[in-house]
Amino acid sequence: DPEVGKDPEKFYDEYYEIDLDELEPHIVGPHTPDLGRSISAMSTEVDEKKYPAEISAALIGSCTNSSYEDMTRSVSLVRQAKDAGIKVKTNFLVTPGSEQIYETIKQDGILGEFEEVGATVLANACGPCIGQWKREDKKKGEANSILTSYNRNFAKRNDGNPETLGFISSPELVVAMAFSGSMKFNPLTDTLTDKDGNDFKFKPPTGDVLPSNGYSSKDNGYEAPTKSGEVVINPSSERLAFLEPFAKQEPIKDYQDLPLLVKAQGKCTTDHISQAGPWLKFRGHLDNISNNMFLGATNAFTGGTGTGNNPVSGEKDVEINKIARNLKDQG
């Protein structure tokens, strides 16, 4: 409203002016998305906290930051580096946000441009963002840094390795830093060396909100269900099982004086409550996937992760899912 813009302090308890020219891209992490700093502060923090400076993998896309505009802004940096004869210095993985985005960037030649500088374009699925990433370059327990444009970076989230430090930034910053291979590189101020031995500095990325040739509709991935037939599941299958109806409950009578299973301490997100990664193969088997219940949660009563003490038997340091099953069996 014009009157608000003219005199904002009259309408708001607190009023702040932000100079957008002074804002910098940020990097957050590791192990939490609320630990952030500007790109200009990153190099010093890498040294002070002894983060692995080498970027072992740079990943963009997935359901977050993978629109057509994201892809075109990212490839604008790829083109600059390609013209300068510079290739990526780390594993560079690109996950389009949908089959439509995949087909459209393929149609417009963007997919090929990513591949020309050394990128691997993955299928349009959750992929490494949800732990579907079988890494062969790093062993479990080996400390390393990865930089992604995903939306989560909790410990073990991407590759199951608790020593992988997951940092998050915009796809543009991830791409620029992939060409340096270093967490200490600042594309706003630092330079790389081009094919002729000269200093090369990235120009700000540019992109298109919508594809000029329209979105490709080659394959939307939909397959109509059959109208007849029988669903047959092998009774010994570990990955699929029929979902049986739950027993009828009487909440007022059944839920009296229940023992407390666990009290989560600190951050407790979906990553801590029900981990993904290798567990996703059980998503069609409710009983088996339930074995991951609270595996990543810290128990306030014991300090253990994913374990607790059975409040009935007194048994200590037992996986929480096993305690829950024991209590269920006892009614």
Secondary structure as the mmCIF struct_conf table of DSSP 4:
data_model
#
loop_
_struct_conf.conf_type_id
_struct_conf.id
_struct_conf.beg_label_comp_id
_struct_conf.beg_label_asym_id
_struct_conf.beg_label_seq_id
_struct_conf.end_label_comp_id
_struct_conf.end_label_asym_id
_struct_conf.end_label_seq_id
HELX_RH_AL_P HELX_RH_AL_P1 PRO A 2 LYS A 6
HELX_RH_3T_P HELX_RH_3T_P1 PRO A 8 LYS A 10
TURN_TY1_P TURN_TY1_P1 PHE A 11 PHE A 11
BEND BEND1 ASP A 13 ASP A 13
HELX_RH_3T_P HELX_RH_3T_P2 LEU A 20 GLU A 22
STRN STRN1 HIS A 26 VAL A 28
BEND BEND2 PRO A 30 HIS A 31
TURN_TY1_P TURN_TY1_P2 PRO A 33 ASP A 34
STRN STRN2 GLY A 36 SER A 38
HELX_RH_AL_P HELX_RH_AL_P2 ILE A 39 LYS A 49
TURN_TY1_P TURN_TY1_P3 LYS A 50 LYS A 50
STRN STRN3 GLU A 54 GLU A 54
STRN STRN4 ILE A 55 GLY A 61
TURN_TY1_P TURN_TY1_P4 SER A 62 CYS A 63
BEND BEND3 THR A 64 ASN A 65
BEND BEND4 SER A 67 SER A 67
HELX_RH_AL_P HELX_RH_AL_P3 TYR A 68 ASP A 83
TURN_TY1_P TURN_TY1_P5 ALA A 84 GLY A 85
BEND BEND5 LYS A 89 THR A 90
STRN STRN5 ASN A 91 THR A 95
BEND BEND6 GLY A 97 SER A 98
HELX_RH_AL_P HELX_RH_AL_P4 GLU A 99 GLN A 107
TURN_TY1_P TURN_TY1_P6 ASP A 108 GLY A 109
HELX_RH_AL_P HELX_RH_AL_P5 ILE A 110 GLU A 116
TURN_TY1_P TURN_TY1_P7 VAL A 117 GLY A 118
STRN STRN6 ALA A 119 VAL A 121
HELX_LH_PP_P HELX_LH_PP_P1 LEU A 122 ALA A 123
BEND BEND7 ASN A 124 ALA A 125
HELX_RH_3T_P HELX_RH_3T_P3 GLY A 127 ILE A 130
TURN_TY1_P TURN_TY1_P8 GLY A 131 GLY A 131
BEND BEND8 GLU A 136 LYS A 138
TURN_TY1_P TURN_TY1_P9 LYS A 140 GLY A 141
STRN STRN7 ASN A 144 THR A 148
BEND BEND9 TYR A 150 ASN A 151
TURN_TY1_P TURN_TY1_P10 ALA A 155 ASP A 159
BEND BEND10 GLY A 160 GLY A 160
TURN_TY1_P TURN_TY1_P11 PRO A 162 GLU A 163
STRN STRN8 THR A 164 ILE A 168
HELX_RH_AL_P HELX_RH_AL_P6 PRO A 171 ALA A 178
TURN_TY1_P TURN_TY1_P12 PHE A 179 GLY A 181
STRN STRN9 SER A 182 SER A 182
TURN_TY1_P TURN_TY1_P13 MET A 183 LYS A 184
TURN_TY1_P TURN_TY1_P14 PRO A 187 THR A 189
STRN STRN10 LEU A 192 THR A 193
TURN_TY1_P TURN_TY1_P15 LYS A 195 ASP A 196
BEND BEND11 GLY A 197 GLY A 197
STRN STRN11 ASP A 199 PHE A 200
HELX_LH_PP_P HELX_LH_PP_P2 PHE A 202 PRO A 205
BEND BEND12 VAL A 209 LEU A 210
TURN_TY1_P TURN_TY1_P16 SER A 212 ASN A 213
BEND BEND13 LYS A 218 LYS A 218
HELX_LH_PP_P HELX_LH_PP_P3 ALA A 224 THR A 226
BEND BEND14 LYS A 227 SER A 228
TURN_TY1_P TURN_TY1_P17 PRO A 235 SER A 236
BEND BEND15 GLU A 238 ARG A 239
STRN STRN12 LEU A 240 LEU A 240
HELX_LH_PP_P HELX_LH_PP_P4 GLU A 244 LYS A 248
HELX_RH_AL_P HELX_RH_AL_P7 PRO A 251 ASP A 254
TURN_TY1_P TURN_TY1_P18 TYR A 255 TYR A 255
BEND BEND16 GLN A 256 ASP A 257
HELX_LH_PP_P HELX_LH_PP_P5 LEU A 258 LEU A 260
STRN STRN13 ALA A 264 GLN A 265
BEND BEND17 GLY A 266 GLY A 266
HELX_RH_AL_P HELX_RH_AL_P8 THR A 270 ILE A 273
STRN STRN14 SER A 274 SER A 274
HELX_RH_3T_P HELX_RH_3T_P4 GLY A 277 PHE A 282
TURN_TY1_P TURN_TY1_P19 ARG A 283 ARG A 283
STRN STRN15 GLY A 284 GLY A 284
HELX_RH_AL_P HELX_RH_AL_P9 LEU A 286 ILE A 289
HELX_RH_3T_P HELX_RH_3T_P5 SER A 290 ASN A 292
STRN STRN16 MET A 293 MET A 293
TURN_TY1_P TURN_TY1_P20 PHE A 294 GLY A 296
HELX_LH_PP_P HELX_LH_PP_P6 ALA A 297 ALA A 297
STRN STRN17 THR A 298 ASN A 299
TURN_TY1_P TURN_TY1_P21 ALA A 300 THR A 302
STRN STRN18 THR A 305 THR A 305
BEND BEND18 GLY A 306 GLY A 306
STRN STRN19 THR A 307 GLY A 308
TURN_TY1_P TURN_TY1_P22 PRO A 311 SER A 313
BEND BEND19 ASP A 317 ASP A 317
STRN STRN20 VAL A 318 GLU A 319
HELX_RH_AL_P HELX_RH_AL_P10 ILE A 320 ASP A 329
TURN_TY1_P TURN_TY1_P23 GLN A 330 GLN A 330
#
